[in-house]
Amino acid sequence: MATWKYFAATAVLGLVWVSSAIAGGLQSTQYINVDGLSRQYLIYLPVDFSEDENMPVMMWHHGGGGTANGGIYEADFRSLADSERFIAVYAQAYPDVLEGCTCWGYEEPGGYENGNWEIDLAYTSAVIDDLVDSFNANRSRIYAGGYSMGGSYVWDLACNKSDEIAAVAPVAASMYQWTLDLCDSAASTAICHILGTNDFYAPYDGGWVPSAAEQHTYWVDKNDSEPTPEVVNLGGGVTRYTWAEQAESCHAVQHFKRQGGGHDVPSFAVSVIWEFVSRHELDGVTDCIETECSGDLNGDDAVGVDDLLGVIAGWGGPNGDVDGNGTTTVDDLLLVISEWGNTCP
C-alpha cells in the first residue's frame, strides 16, 4: 500500500489541547503498558458517572497520522455520552516502524506492512480490559468506530476481535482486500458503514479496496441479516440502507451512502452511529437474543441488586432496559423484582 494512501487520508488536526470538563463530564488521559510499550487513550466519563451503571463504550480511532485529541474533532461523542449514558474513548495510535507515523497497523500477508498490526490488536484488547477493570465498563457492549485509516483498522477489528467488539462503525474507509479475504473465521459483528461516492481513499466502486457493495454483501451473508435492505432517502444526497437482524443471528448491517460525498466525517455520523451500534451487544440486538434469565441486566447470569441499581441508573433511557422495549421504565423495575434471586442455567 503506497504511502499516500494513508497520509493523504490524515486528518489535519495536530495535537490540540482539550479541556477536561467539556459537556459536563470528566475527560482524562489513561496510560497503560501493553507488552512493554507505553500506550495511552483519552477517556470521557459522562456527567454524574457511576461505576454502578456498567456503561457501554464507544471507542473512536483517529485518521492516519492523527491523535486521540484530534479524534474528538472528527467525531465528538461527549454530549451524547452525557445524555445516552456511555463512556467515550479516543484511542491513540503508536508511531510505526516504517515512517514514525501515528498510523494504525496493517499487515498484508506476505506483503506490505507498517509493523503496528499485532501491537495495535494487543492494544485494543488491553484498552478494553482497562475500561472493564478501572471503570466497570460493560464488556458485552464495546463499540469501535473510526475515520479514514482508523476506519480501516476498525474493519480489521471486526474480523480479528469479533469476540470483544459488538459493533463497528468505519467512516470514509473500506476493508483492505486481505482483511476481507481472511475474515471468514470471525463471528457475526454488527456493521454501520458511512462512505461517500467521491472518497478518494476508499473508492466507492472499488479499486485497491473492495467495493462498498462487495463489503455489504459479505457482511449481510456473514451476519445472516435480512437479504433485502430497507432503503430510506434522508435528503442531502444521503441514502440509508438497513439489512435488519434476523432471529437466527440477531446482527444487522447498515450503510449510509453519501452521493458526491468526499473523504470526511459527516455531521450526522455521531448520532446515527450511536443509534445503530447501541442496539447491539456481542450476541446481537438485545431484544432479539433469546435468554432464560429475564431481569439479568448486567450479564452475570443472576438477578439481584446490581440489576436493580442498573435499572434505576438507566431510568428514562435505554441502558436499564431489561424488557426489550428500548426505554427504562417501571416495567423494567417490576421485571427485576419479579425475577429476583433467579439464576441462569
Stockholm file with secondary structure:
# STOCKHOLM 1.0

chainA/1-345         MATWKYFAATAVLGLVWVSSAIAGGLQSTQYINVDGLSRQYLIYLPVDFSEDENMPVMMWHHGGGGTANGGIYEADFRSLADSERFIAVYAQAYPDVLEGCTCWGYEEPGGYENGNWEIDLAYTSAVIDDLVDSFNANRSRIYAGGYSMGGSYVWDLACNKSDEIAAVAPVAASMYQWTLDLCDSAASTAICHILGTNDFYAPYDGGWVPSAAEQHTYWVDKNDSEPTPEVVNLGGGVTRYTWAEQAESCHAVQHFKRQGGGHDVPSFAVSVIWEFVSRHELDGVTDCIETECSGDLNGDDAVGVDDLLGVIAGWGGPNGDVDGNGTTTVDDLLLVISEWGNTCP
#=GR chainA/1-345 SS CCTHHHHTTCCTTCCCCCCTTGGGSEEEEEEEEETTEEEEEEEEECTTCCGGGCCCEEEEECCTTCCHHHHHHHCCCHHHHHHHTCEEEEECCCBCTTTSCBCCCCBCTTSCBCSCHHHHHHHHHHHHHHHHHHHCCCTTCEEEEEETHHHHHHHHHHHHCTTTCSEEEEESCCCCHHHHHTCTTSCCCEEEEEEETTCSSSCTTCSSSCCHHHHHHHHHHHHTCCSSCEEEEEETTEEEEEECCCTTTCCCEEEEEETTCCSSCCTTHHHHHHHHHTTEETTEEGGGSCCSCTTCCSSSSBCSHHHHHHHHHTTTSSTTCCSSSSSCCHHHHHHHHHTTTCBCC
#=GC SS_cons         CCTHHHHTTCCTTCCCCCCTTGGGSEEEEEEEEETTEEEEEEEEECTTCCGGGCCCEEEEECCTTCCHHHHHHHCCCHHHHHHHTCEEEEECCCBCTTTSCBCCCCBCTTSCBCSCHHHHHHHHHHHHHHHHHHHCCCTTCEEEEEETHHHHHHHHHHHHCTTTCSEEEEESCCCCHHHHHTCTTSCCCEEEEEEETTCSSSCTTCSSSCCHHHHHHHHHHHHTCCSSCEEEEEETTEEEEEECCCTTTCCCEEEEEETTCCSSCCTTHHHHHHHHHTTEETTEEGGGSCCSCTTCCSSSSBCSHHHHHHHHHTTTSSTTCCSSSSSCCHHHHHHHHHTTTCBCC
//
